[in-house]
Amino acid sequence: MIPKKINRQTVNALKSILDELDIHNQRVTIDFSKEMIEVEDDDYSIDDLLEAAGTLTPERAKELYDEVKRSREEWD
């Protein structure tokens, strides 16, 4: 990717649009052809992961939650 400099007014306008979509990450990539916004963030909450995964059954959500919890315990 080639970085492009944008002015403060454009930055503020884009931030406003992303805020409406509940996107508050410092770095995002917008793919207009796929109509997707990709966010860069190393510290995902379980709610973020479940939201990104789409609709899950309660059982599957619990399985994923438990797996993330186990992984975090292993990292510590």
HUHU-V823660 format. One record per residue. N is the residue number from 1. RES is the residue in three letters. PSI is psi as a letter, one per 40 degrees, with the letter a starting at -180 (NA if undefined). BURIAL is # if it has 9 or more other ideal C-beta (glycine too) atoms within 8 Angstrom, else .. Layout:
BEGIN
N:RES:PSI:BURIAL
N:RES:PSI:BURIAL
END
This chain:
BEGIN
1:MET:i:.
2:ILE:h:.
3:PRO:i:.
4:LYS:h:.
5:LYS:h:.
6:ILE:i:.
7:ASN:i:.
8:ARG:d:.
9:GLN:d:.
10:THR:d:.
11:VAL:d:#
12:ASN:d:.
13:ALA:d:.
14:LEU:d:#
15:LYS:d:.
16:SER:d:.
17:ILE:d:.
18:LEU:d:#
19:ASP:d:#
20:GLU:d:.
21:LEU:e:.
22:ASP:f:.
23:ILE:h:#
24:HIS:e:.
25:ASN:i:.
26:GLN:d:.
27:ARG:h:.
28:VAL:i:#
29:THR:h:.
30:ILE:h:.
31:ASP:h:#
32:PHE:d:.
33:SER:d:.
34:LYS:e:.
35:GLU:f:.
36:MET:i:.
37:ILE:h:#
38:GLU:h:.
39:VAL:i:.
40:GLU:h:#
41:ASP:h:.
42:ASP:e:.
43:ASP:g:.
44:TYR:h:.
45:SER:i:.
46:ILE:d:#
47:ASP:d:.
48:ASP:d:#
49:LEU:d:#
50:LEU:d:#
51:GLU:d:.
52:ALA:d:.
53:ALA:e:.
54:GLY:a:.
55:THR:h:.
56:LEU:i:#
57:THR:i:.
58:PRO:d:.
59:GLU:d:.
60:ARG:d:.
61:ALA:d:#
62:LYS:d:.
63:GLU:d:.
64:LEU:d:#
65:TYR:d:#
66:ASP:d:.
67:GLU:d:.
68:VAL:d:#
69:LYS:d:.
70:ARG:d:.
71:SER:d:.
72:ARG:d:.
73:GLU:d:.
74:GLU:d:.
75:TRP:d:.
76:ASP:NA:.
END
